Amino acid sequence: MAMVGIQTATPTGAMAPPPAAPTPTPPAIAADGEADGSKGIQVTARALRRIRIAMAKEKISPAAGGLRVGITGGGCSGLSYSIRFDSQPRERDRIYAFSQTHFDPAATGEPPLRIFVDPRASST
């Protein structure tokens, strides 16, 4: 039977690797035209990137459609969250637009990514 030794200290003369720096959380981005402290929706640049990828997979054009976020009643806790893509906003929706240049500086001519929220869902 072979024995395996476990070394718990850094050998003499060796340098211990520096501790890994914590990965910073990307800052939240307020919707275009919104003040940072105002009510609304804030999304990180990473989340916007993932929304753009998912919209492309679902064949939803940012020029026409967007991500619909809502709250519906029902269920054991009383409320459920709804997140899906929609091909166009509804008449009463609040529309939050996020410039694609927040996460892709080369996307200057691209339409903004939009999030649609029914006013009844955002009155809380």
BALO-21746 format. One record per residue: residue number from 1; residue in one letter; x, y, z of N, C-alpha, C, O in turn. Coordinates in Angstrom, 1 decimal. Layout:
+------+------+--------+--------+--------+--------+--------+--------+--------+--------+--------+--------+--------+--------+
| vopa | rodo |    n.u |    n.v |    n.w |   ca.u |   ca.v |   ca.w |    c.u |    c.v |    c.w |    o.u |    o.v |    o.w |
+------+------+--------+--------+--------+--------+--------+--------+--------+--------+--------+--------+--------+--------+
|  NUM |    A |      X |      Y |      Z |      X |      Y |      Z |      X |      Y |      Z |      X |      Y |      Z |
...
+------+------+--------+--------+--------+--------+--------+--------+--------+--------+--------+--------+--------+--------+
This chain:
+------+------+--------+--------+--------+--------+--------+--------+--------+--------+--------+--------+--------+--------+
| vopa | rodo |    n.u |    n.v |    n.w |   ca.u |   ca.v |   ca.w |    c.u |    c.v |    c.w |    o.u |    o.v |    o.w |
+------+------+--------+--------+--------+--------+--------+--------+--------+--------+--------+--------+--------+--------+
|    1 |    M |    0.8 |   -1.2 |    0.0 |    0.0 |    0.0 |    0.0 |    0.9 |    1.2 |    0.0 |    1.8 |    1.3 |    0.8 |
|    2 |    A |    0.6 |    2.2 |   -0.9 |    1.4 |    3.4 |   -1.0 |    0.9 |    4.4 |    0.0 |   -0.3 |    4.5 |    0.2 |
|    3 |    M |    1.8 |    5.2 |    0.5 |    1.5 |    6.3 |    1.4 |    1.6 |    7.6 |    0.7 |    2.5 |    7.8 |   -0.1 |
|    4 |    V |    0.6 |    8.5 |    0.9 |    0.6 |    9.8 |    0.3 |    0.7 |   10.8 |    1.5 |    0.0 |   10.8 |    2.4 |
|    5 |    G |    1.7 |   11.7 |    1.3 |    1.8 |   12.7 |    2.4 |    1.1 |   14.0 |    1.9 |    1.1 |   14.3 |    0.7 |
|    6 |    I |    0.6 |   14.7 |    2.9 |   -0.1 |   16.0 |    2.6 |    0.8 |   17.1 |    3.2 |    1.1 |   17.1 |    4.4 |
|    7 |    Q |    1.1 |   18.1 |    2.4 |    1.9 |   19.2 |    2.9 |    1.0 |   20.3 |    3.2 |    0.2 |   20.7 |    2.4 |
|    8 |    T |    1.1 |   20.8 |    4.4 |    0.3 |   21.9 |    4.9 |    1.0 |   23.3 |    4.9 |    0.3 |   24.3 |    5.1 |
|    9 |    A |    2.3 |   23.3 |    4.8 |    3.0 |   24.6 |    4.9 |    3.7 |   24.8 |    3.6 |    4.0 |   23.9 |    2.9 |
|   10 |    T |    4.0 |   26.1 |    3.3 |    4.8 |   26.4 |    2.2 |    6.2 |   26.0 |    2.4 |    6.8 |   26.4 |    3.5 |
|   11 |    P |    6.9 |   25.3 |    1.5 |    8.3 |   24.9 |    1.7 |    9.2 |   26.2 |    1.8 |    8.8 |   27.3 |    1.3 |
|   12 |    T |   10.3 |   26.0 |    2.5 |   11.2 |   27.1 |    2.7 |   11.7 |   27.6 |    1.4 |   12.1 |   26.8 |    0.6 |
|   13 |    G |   11.7 |   28.9 |    1.2 |   12.2 |   29.5 |    0.0 |   11.1 |   29.7 |   -1.1 |   11.3 |   30.3 |   -2.1 |
|   14 |    A |   10.0 |   29.0 |   -0.9 |    8.9 |   29.1 |   -1.9 |    8.0 |   30.2 |   -1.6 |    7.8 |   30.6 |   -0.5 |
|   15 |    M |    7.4 |   30.8 |   -2.6 |    6.5 |   31.9 |   -2.4 |    5.0 |   31.4 |   -2.5 |    4.7 |   30.7 |   -3.4 |
|   16 |    A |    4.2 |   31.7 |   -1.6 |    2.8 |   31.3 |   -1.6 |    2.1 |   32.2 |   -2.6 |    2.5 |   33.4 |   -2.8 |
|   17 |    P |    1.2 |   31.6 |   -3.4 |    0.5 |   32.4 |   -4.4 |   -0.3 |   33.5 |   -3.7 |   -0.9 |   33.3 |   -2.6 |
|   18 |    P |   -0.5 |   34.7 |   -4.3 |   -1.3 |   35.7 |   -3.6 |   -2.7 |   35.3 |   -3.6 |   -3.2 |   34.6 |   -4.4 |
|   19 |    P |   -3.4 |   35.8 |   -2.5 |   -4.8 |   35.4 |   -2.4 |   -5.6 |   36.0 |   -3.6 |   -5.3 |   37.1 |   -4.1 |
|   20 |    A |   -6.6 |   35.2 |   -4.1 |   -7.4 |   35.6 |   -5.2 |   -8.2 |   36.8 |   -4.8 |   -8.9 |   36.9 |   -3.8 |
|   21 |    A |   -8.2 |   37.8 |   -5.7 |   -9.1 |   39.0 |   -5.5 |  -10.5 |   38.6 |   -5.7 |  -10.8 |   37.9 |   -6.7 |
|   22 |    P |  -11.4 |   39.1 |   -4.9 |  -12.8 |   38.8 |   -5.1 |  -13.3 |   39.4 |   -6.5 |  -12.9 |   40.5 |   -6.8 |
|   23 |    T |  -14.1 |   38.7 |   -7.2 |  -14.7 |   39.2 |   -8.4 |  -15.7 |   40.3 |   -8.1 |  -16.6 |   40.1 |   -7.4 |
|   24 |    P |  -15.4 |   41.5 |   -8.7 |  -16.4 |   42.6 |   -8.4 |  -17.7 |   42.4 |   -9.0 |  -17.8 |   41.8 |  -10.1 |
|   25 |    T |  -18.7 |   42.8 |   -8.3 |  -20.1 |   42.7 |   -8.9 |  -20.2 |   43.8 |   -9.9 |  -20.0 |   45.0 |   -9.6 |
|   26 |    P |  -20.7 |   43.5 |  -11.1 |  -20.9 |   44.6 |  -12.1 |  -21.9 |   45.6 |  -11.6 |  -22.9 |   45.2 |  -11.0 |
|   27 |    P |  -21.7 |   46.9 |  -11.8 |  -22.7 |   47.9 |  -11.4 |  -24.0 |   47.7 |  -12.1 |  -24.0 |   47.4 |  -13.3 |
|   28 |    A |  -25.1 |   48.0 |  -11.4 |  -26.4 |   48.0 |  -12.0 |  -26.5 |   49.2 |  -12.9 |  -26.0 |   50.3 |  -12.6 |
|   29 |    I |  -27.2 |   49.1 |  -14.0 |  -27.4 |   50.2 |  -15.0 |  -28.9 |   50.6 |  -14.9 |  -29.8 |   49.8 |  -15.1 |
|   30 |    A |  -29.1 |   51.9 |  -14.7 |  -30.5 |   52.4 |  -14.7 |  -31.0 |   52.5 |  -16.1 |  -30.1 |   52.7 |  -17.0 |
|   31 |    A |  -32.3 |   52.4 |  -16.3 |  -32.8 |   52.5 |  -17.7 |  -32.5 |   53.9 |  -18.2 |  -32.4 |   54.9 |  -17.4 |
|   32 |    D |  -32.3 |   54.0 |  -19.5 |  -32.0 |   55.3 |  -20.1 |  -33.0 |   56.3 |  -19.7 |  -34.2 |   56.1 |  -19.8 |
|   33 |    G |  -32.6 |   57.5 |  -19.3 |  -33.4 |   58.5 |  -18.9 |  -33.9 |   58.5 |  -17.4 |  -34.6 |   59.3 |  -16.9 |
|   34 |    E |  -33.5 |   57.4 |  -16.7 |  -33.8 |   57.2 |  -15.3 |  -32.7 |   57.7 |  -14.4 |  -31.5 |   57.5 |  -14.7 |
|   35 |    A |  -33.0 |   58.3 |  -13.3 |  -32.0 |   58.7 |  -12.3 |  -31.6 |   57.4 |  -11.5 |  -32.4 |   56.5 |  -11.4 |
|   36 |    D |  -30.4 |   57.3 |  -11.1 |  -29.9 |   56.1 |  -10.4 |  -30.7 |   55.8 |   -9.1 |  -31.0 |   54.6 |   -8.9 |
|   37 |    G |  -31.2 |   56.8 |   -8.4 |  -31.9 |   56.5 |   -7.2 |  -33.4 |   56.4 |   -7.4 |  -34.2 |   56.2 |   -6.4 |
|   38 |    S |  -33.9 |   56.6 |   -8.6 |  -35.4 |   56.6 |   -8.8 |  -35.9 |   55.2 |   -8.9 |  -35.2 |   54.2 |   -9.1 |
|   39 |    K |  -37.3 |   55.2 |   -8.8 |  -37.9 |   53.9 |   -8.9 |  -37.8 |   53.5 |  -10.4 |  -37.9 |   54.3 |  -11.3 |
|   40 |    G |  -37.7 |   52.2 |  -10.6 |  -37.6 |   51.8 |  -12.0 |  -36.9 |   50.4 |  -12.0 |  -37.1 |   49.6 |  -11.0 |
|   41 |    I |  -36.2 |   50.1 |  -13.0 |  -35.5 |   48.8 |  -13.1 |  -34.0 |   49.1 |  -13.3 |  -33.6 |   49.9 |  -14.1 |
|   42 |    Q |  -33.2 |   48.4 |  -12.6 |  -31.8 |   48.4 |  -12.7 |  -31.3 |   47.0 |  -13.1 |  -31.7 |   46.1 |  -12.5 |
|   43 |    V |  -30.5 |   46.9 |  -14.1 |  -30.0 |   45.7 |  -14.6 |  -28.5 |   45.8 |  -14.8 |  -28.0 |   46.8 |  -15.2 |
|   44 |    T |  -27.8 |   44.7 |  -14.5 |  -26.4 |   44.7 |  -14.7 |  -26.0 |   44.5 |  -16.2 |  -26.8 |   44.1 |  -16.9 |
|   45 |    A |  -24.8 |   44.9 |  -16.5 |  -24.4 |   44.8 |  -17.9 |  -24.4 |   43.3 |  -18.3 |  -24.7 |   43.0 |  -19.4 |
|   46 |    R |  -24.0 |   42.4 |  -17.4 |  -24.0 |   41.0 |  -17.6 |  -25.4 |   40.5 |  -17.9 |  -25.6 |   39.7 |  -18.8 |
|   47 |    A |  -26.4 |   41.0 |  -17.2 |  -27.7 |   40.5 |  -17.4 |  -28.2 |   41.0 |  -18.8 |  -28.9 |   40.3 |  -19.5 |
|   48 |    L |  -27.9 |   42.3 |  -19.1 |  -28.3 |   42.8 |  -20.4 |  -27.7 |   42.0 |  -21.6 |  -28.3 |   41.7 |  -22.6 |
|   49 |    R |  -26.4 |   41.5 |  -21.4 |  -25.8 |   40.7 |  -22.4 |  -26.5 |   39.4 |  -22.5 |  -26.7 |   38.9 |  -23.7 |
|   50 |    R |  -26.9 |   38.8 |  -21.4 |  -27.7 |   37.5 |  -21.4 |  -29.1 |   37.7 |  -22.0 |  -29.6 |   36.8 |  -22.7 |
|   51 |    I |  -29.7 |   38.8 |  -21.8 |  -31.0 |   39.1 |  -22.4 |  -30.9 |   39.2 |  -23.9 |  -31.7 |   38.7 |  -24.6 |
|   52 |    R |  -29.8 |   39.9 |  -24.4 |  -29.6 |   40.0 |  -25.8 |  -29.4 |   38.7 |  -26.5 |  -30.0 |   38.4 |  -27.5 |
|   53 |    I |  -28.6 |   37.8 |  -25.8 |  -28.4 |   36.5 |  -26.4 |  -29.7 |   35.7 |  -26.4 |  -30.0 |   35.0 |  -27.4 |
|   54 |    A |  -30.5 |   35.7 |  -25.3 |  -31.7 |   34.9 |  -25.3 |  -32.7 |   35.5 |  -26.3 |  -33.5 |   34.7 |  -26.9 |
|   55 |    M |  -32.8 |   36.8 |  -26.5 |  -33.7 |   37.4 |  -27.5 |  -33.3 |   36.9 |  -28.9 |  -34.2 |   36.6 |  -29.7 |
|   56 |    A |  -32.0 |   36.8 |  -29.2 |  -31.6 |   36.3 |  -30.5 |  -32.0 |   34.9 |  -30.7 |  -32.4 |   34.5 |  -31.8 |
|   57 |    K |  -31.9 |   34.0 |  -29.6 |  -32.3 |   32.6 |  -29.7 |  -33.8 |   32.5 |  -30.0 |  -34.2 |   31.6 |  -30.7 |
|   58 |    E |  -34.6 |   33.4 |  -29.4 |  -36.0 |   33.4 |  -29.5 |  -36.5 |   34.1 |  -30.8 |  -37.7 |   34.2 |  -31.0 |
|   59 |    K |  -35.5 |   34.7 |  -31.5 |  -35.8 |   35.4 |  -32.7 |  -36.8 |   36.6 |  -32.4 |  -37.7 |   36.9 |  -33.2 |
|   60 |    I |  -36.5 |   37.3 |  -31.3 |  -37.2 |   38.5 |  -30.9 |  -36.3 |   39.7 |  -31.3 |  -35.2 |   39.8 |  -30.7 |
|   61 |    S |  -36.7 |   40.6 |  -32.1 |  -35.9 |   41.8 |  -32.5 |  -36.0 |   42.8 |  -31.4 |  -37.1 |   43.2 |  -31.0 |
|   62 |    P |  -34.8 |   43.4 |  -31.0 |  -34.9 |   44.5 |  -30.0 |  -35.7 |   45.7 |  -30.5 |  -36.2 |   46.5 |  -29.7 |
|   63 |    A |  -35.7 |   45.9 |  -31.8 |  -36.4 |   47.0 |  -32.3 |  -37.9 |   46.9 |  -32.1 |  -38.6 |   47.9 |  -32.0 |
|   64 |    A |  -38.5 |   45.7 |  -32.1 |  -39.9 |   45.5 |  -32.0 |  -40.3 |   44.9 |  -30.6 |  -41.3 |   45.4 |  -30.1 |
|   65 |    G |  -39.5 |   44.0 |  -30.1 |  -39.9 |   43.3 |  -28.9 |  -39.1 |   43.6 |  -27.7 |  -38.2 |   44.5 |  -27.7 |
|   66 |    G |  -39.2 |   42.8 |  -26.6 |  -38.5 |   43.0 |  -25.4 |  -38.8 |   42.0 |  -24.4 |  -39.5 |   41.0 |  -24.7 |
|   67 |    L |  -38.3 |   42.1 |  -23.2 |  -38.5 |   41.2 |  -22.1 |  -39.6 |   41.8 |  -21.3 |  -39.6 |   42.9 |  -20.9 |
|   68 |    R |  -40.6 |   40.9 |  -21.0 |  -41.8 |   41.3 |  -20.2 |  -41.6 |   40.8 |  -18.8 |  -41.3 |   39.6 |  -18.6 |
|   69 |    V |  -41.7 |   41.7 |  -17.8 |  -41.5 |   41.3 |  -16.4 |  -42.8 |   41.7 |  -15.7 |  -43.4 |   42.8 |  -15.9 |
|   70 |    G |  -43.3 |   40.8 |  -14.9 |  -44.6 |   41.1 |  -14.2 |  -44.8 |   40.2 |  -13.0 |  -44.0 |   39.4 |  -12.6 |
|   71 |    I |  -45.8 |   40.6 |  -12.2 |  -46.2 |   39.9 |  -11.0 |  -47.7 |   39.5 |  -11.2 |  -48.5 |   40.3 |  -11.6 |
|   72 |    T |  -48.0 |   38.2 |  -10.9 |  -49.3 |   37.7 |  -11.0 |  -49.8 |   37.2 |   -9.7 |  -48.9 |   36.6 |   -8.9 |
|   73 |    G |  -51.0 |   37.3 |   -9.4 |  -51.6 |   36.7 |   -8.1 |  -51.8 |   35.2 |   -8.3 |  -51.9 |   34.7 |   -9.4 |
|   74 |    G |  -51.8 |   34.6 |   -7.1 |  -52.1 |   33.1 |   -7.1 |  -50.9 |   32.4 |   -6.5 |  -49.9 |   33.0 |   -6.3 |
|   75 |    G |  -51.1 |   31.1 |   -6.4 |  -50.0 |   30.3 |   -5.8 |  -50.1 |   30.3 |   -4.3 |  -50.9 |   31.0 |   -3.7 |
|   76 |    C |  -49.3 |   29.5 |   -3.6 |  -49.3 |   29.4 |   -2.2 |  -48.9 |   30.7 |   -1.5 |  -49.5 |   31.0 |   -0.4 |
|   77 |    S |  -47.9 |   31.4 |   -2.0 |  -47.5 |   32.6 |   -1.4 |  -48.3 |   33.9 |   -1.8 |  -48.1 |   34.9 |   -1.2 |
|   78 |    G |  -49.2 |   33.7 |   -2.7 |  -50.0 |   34.8 |   -3.2 |  -49.5 |   35.6 |   -4.4 |  -50.3 |   36.1 |   -5.1 |
|   79 |    L |  -48.2 |   35.5 |   -4.7 |  -47.7 |   36.2 |   -5.8 |  -46.7 |   35.3 |   -6.6 |  -46.0 |   34.5 |   -6.0 |
|   80 |    S |  -46.7 |   35.5 |   -7.9 |  -45.7 |   34.8 |   -8.7 |  -45.1 |   35.8 |   -9.7 |  -45.8 |   36.7 |  -10.1 |
|   81 |    Y |  -43.9 |   35.6 |  -10.0 |  -43.2 |   36.5 |  -11.0 |  -43.2 |   35.8 |  -12.4 |  -43.2 |   34.6 |  -12.5 |
|   82 |    S |  -43.4 |   36.7 |  -13.3 |  -43.5 |   36.3 |  -14.7 |  -42.4 |   37.0 |  -15.5 |  -42.3 |   38.2 |  -15.5 |
|   83 |    I |  -41.6 |   36.2 |  -16.2 |  -40.5 |   36.7 |  -17.0 |  -40.6 |   36.0 |  -18.4 |  -40.4 |   34.8 |  -18.4 |
|   84 |    R |  -40.8 |   36.7 |  -19.4 |  -40.9 |   36.1 |  -20.8 |  -40.6 |   37.1 |  -21.8 |  -40.6 |   38.3 |  -21.5 |
|   85 |    F |  -40.4 |   36.7 |  -23.1 |  -40.2 |   37.6 |  -24.1 |  -41.5 |   37.9 |  -24.8 |  -42.4 |   37.1 |  -24.9 |
|   86 |    D |  -41.7 |   39.1 |  -25.3 |  -42.9 |   39.5 |  -26.0 |  -42.4 |   40.2 |  -27.3 |  -41.4 |   40.9 |  -27.3 |
|   87 |    S |  -43.2 |   40.0 |  -28.3 |  -42.9 |   40.6 |  -29.6 |  -43.2 |   42.1 |  -29.8 |  -42.7 |   42.7 |  -30.7 |
|   88 |    Q |  -44.0 |   42.6 |  -28.9 |  -44.3 |   44.1 |  -28.9 |  -44.9 |   44.5 |  -27.5 |  -45.4 |   43.7 |  -26.8 |
|   89 |    P |  -44.7 |   45.8 |  -27.2 |  -45.3 |   46.2 |  -25.9 |  -46.8 |   46.4 |  -26.0 |  -47.4 |   46.5 |  -27.1 |
|   90 |    R |  -47.4 |   46.3 |  -24.9 |  -48.9 |   46.6 |  -24.8 |  -49.1 |   48.1 |  -24.6 |  -48.2 |   48.8 |  -24.3 |
|   91 |    E |  -50.3 |   48.5 |  -24.8 |  -50.7 |   49.9 |  -24.8 |  -50.3 |   50.6 |  -23.5 |  -49.8 |   51.7 |  -23.5 |
|   92 |    R |  -50.6 |   50.0 |  -22.4 |  -50.4 |   50.6 |  -21.1 |  -49.0 |   50.3 |  -20.5 |  -48.7 |   50.8 |  -19.3 |
|   93 |    D |  -48.1 |   49.6 |  -21.1 |  -46.9 |   49.2 |  -20.5 |  -46.0 |   50.4 |  -20.2 |  -46.0 |   51.4 |  -20.9 |
|   94 |    R |  -45.2 |   50.2 |  -19.2 |  -44.1 |   51.1 |  -18.9 |  -42.9 |   50.4 |  -19.6 |  -42.7 |   49.2 |  -19.5 |
|   95 |    I |  -42.2 |   51.2 |  -20.4 |  -41.1 |   50.6 |  -21.2 |  -39.8 |   51.2 |  -20.7 |  -39.6 |   52.4 |  -20.7 |
|   96 |    Y |  -38.9 |   50.3 |  -20.3 |  -37.6 |   50.7 |  -19.8 |  -36.6 |   50.3 |  -20.9 |  -36.5 |   49.2 |  -21.3 |
|   97 |    A |  -35.8 |   51.3 |  -21.4 |  -34.9 |   51.0 |  -22.5 |  -33.4 |   51.1 |  -22.0 |  -33.1 |   52.0 |  -21.3 |
|   98 |    F |  -32.6 |   50.1 |  -22.4 |  -31.2 |   50.1 |  -22.0 |  -30.4 |   50.0 |  -23.2 |  -30.5 |   49.1 |  -24.1 |
|   99 |    S |  -29.5 |   51.1 |  -23.4 |  -28.6 |   51.1 |  -24.5 |  -27.7 |   49.9 |  -24.5 |  -27.2 |   49.5 |  -23.5 |
|  100 |    Q |  -27.5 |   49.4 |  -25.7 |  -26.6 |   48.2 |  -25.8 |  -25.1 |   48.7 |  -25.7 |  -24.2 |   47.8 |  -25.5 |
|  101 |    T |  -24.8 |   49.9 |  -25.8 |  -23.4 |   50.4 |  -25.6 |  -23.0 |   50.3 |  -24.2 |  -21.8 |   50.4 |  -23.9 |
|  102 |    H |  -23.9 |   50.0 |  -23.2 |  -23.5 |   49.8 |  -21.8 |  -22.6 |   48.6 |  -21.7 |  -21.7 |   48.6 |  -20.8 |
|  103 |    F |  -22.9 |   47.6 |  -22.5 |  -22.1 |   46.4 |  -22.4 |  -21.3 |   46.0 |  -23.7 |  -20.5 |   45.1 |  -23.7 |
|  104 |    D |  -21.6 |   46.8 |  -24.8 |  -20.9 |   46.5 |  -26.1 |  -20.7 |   47.9 |  -26.7 |  -21.5 |   48.4 |  -27.4 |
|  105 |    P |  -19.5 |   48.5 |  -26.5 |  -19.3 |   49.9 |  -27.0 |  -19.4 |   49.9 |  -28.6 |  -19.6 |   51.0 |  -29.1 |
|  106 |    A |  -19.3 |   48.8 |  -29.2 |  -19.3 |   48.8 |  -30.7 |  -20.8 |   48.8 |  -31.2 |  -21.0 |   48.9 |  -32.4 |
|  107 |    A |  -21.8 |   48.7 |  -30.3 |  -23.2 |   48.6 |  -30.7 |  -23.9 |   50.0 |  -30.7 |  -25.0 |   50.1 |  -30.2 |
|  108 |    T |  -23.2 |   51.0 |  -31.3 |  -23.7 |   52.3 |  -31.3 |  -25.0 |   52.5 |  -32.1 |  -25.9 |   53.3 |  -31.8 |
|  109 |    G |  -25.1 |   51.7 |  -33.2 |  -26.3 |   51.8 |  -34.1 |  -27.4 |   50.8 |  -33.7 |  -28.5 |   50.9 |  -34.4 |
|  110 |    E |  -27.2 |   50.0 |  -32.7 |  -28.2 |   49.0 |  -32.4 |  -29.4 |   49.6 |  -31.5 |  -29.1 |   50.6 |  -30.8 |
|  111 |    P |  -30.6 |   49.1 |  -31.7 |  -31.7 |   49.6 |  -30.9 |  -31.5 |   49.2 |  -29.5 |  -30.9 |   48.2 |  -29.2 |
|  112 |    P |  -32.1 |   49.9 |  -28.5 |  -31.9 |   49.6 |  -27.1 |  -32.7 |   48.3 |  -26.8 |  -33.7 |   47.9 |  -27.4 |
|  113 |    L |  -32.2 |   47.6 |  -25.7 |  -33.0 |   46.4 |  -25.2 |  -34.1 |   47.0 |  -24.3 |  -33.8 |   47.9 |  -23.5 |
|  114 |    R |  -35.3 |   46.5 |  -24.5 |  -36.4 |   47.0 |  -23.7 |  -37.0 |   46.0 |  -22.8 |  -37.0 |   44.8 |  -23.0 |
|  115 |    I |  -37.4 |   46.5 |  -21.6 |  -38.1 |   45.7 |  -20.7 |  -39.5 |   46.3 |  -20.5 |  -39.7 |   47.5 |  -20.2 |
|  116 |    F |  -40.6 |   45.5 |  -20.7 |  -42.0 |   45.9 |  -20.6 |  -42.5 |   45.5 |  -19.2 |  -42.3 |   44.4 |  -18.8 |
|  117 |    V |  -43.2 |   46.5 |  -18.6 |  -43.8 |   46.2 |  -17.3 |  -45.2 |   46.8 |  -17.3 |  -45.4 |   48.0 |  -17.6 |
|  118 |    D |  -46.2 |   45.9 |  -17.0 |  -47.5 |   46.4 |  -16.8 |  -47.6 |   47.3 |  -15.6 |  -47.1 |   47.0 |  -14.6 |
|  119 |    P |  -48.3 |   48.5 |  -15.8 |  -48.3 |   49.4 |  -14.6 |  -48.9 |   48.8 |  -13.4 |  -48.6 |   49.2 |  -12.3 |
|  120 |    R |  -49.8 |   47.9 |  -13.5 |  -50.4 |   47.2 |  -12.3 |  -49.4 |   46.4 |  -11.6 |  -49.5 |   46.3 |  -10.3 |
|  121 |    A |  -48.4 |   45.9 |  -12.3 |  -47.3 |   45.1 |  -11.6 |  -46.3 |   46.0 |  -10.9 |  -45.6 |   45.5 |  -10.0 |
|  122 |    S |  -46.2 |   47.2 |  -11.3 |  -45.1 |   48.1 |  -10.8 |  -45.6 |   49.1 |   -9.8 |  -44.9 |   50.0 |   -9.4 |
|  123 |    S |  -46.9 |   49.0 |   -9.3 |  -47.4 |   50.0 |   -8.4 |  -47.1 |   49.7 |   -7.0 |  -47.5 |   50.5 |   -6.1 |
|  124 |    T |  -46.3 |   48.7 |   -6.7 |  -46.0 |   48.4 |   -5.3 |  -44.8 |   49.1 |   -4.9 |  -44.3 |   49.0 |   -3.7 |
+------+------+--------+--------+--------+--------+--------+--------+--------+--------+--------+--------+--------+--------+
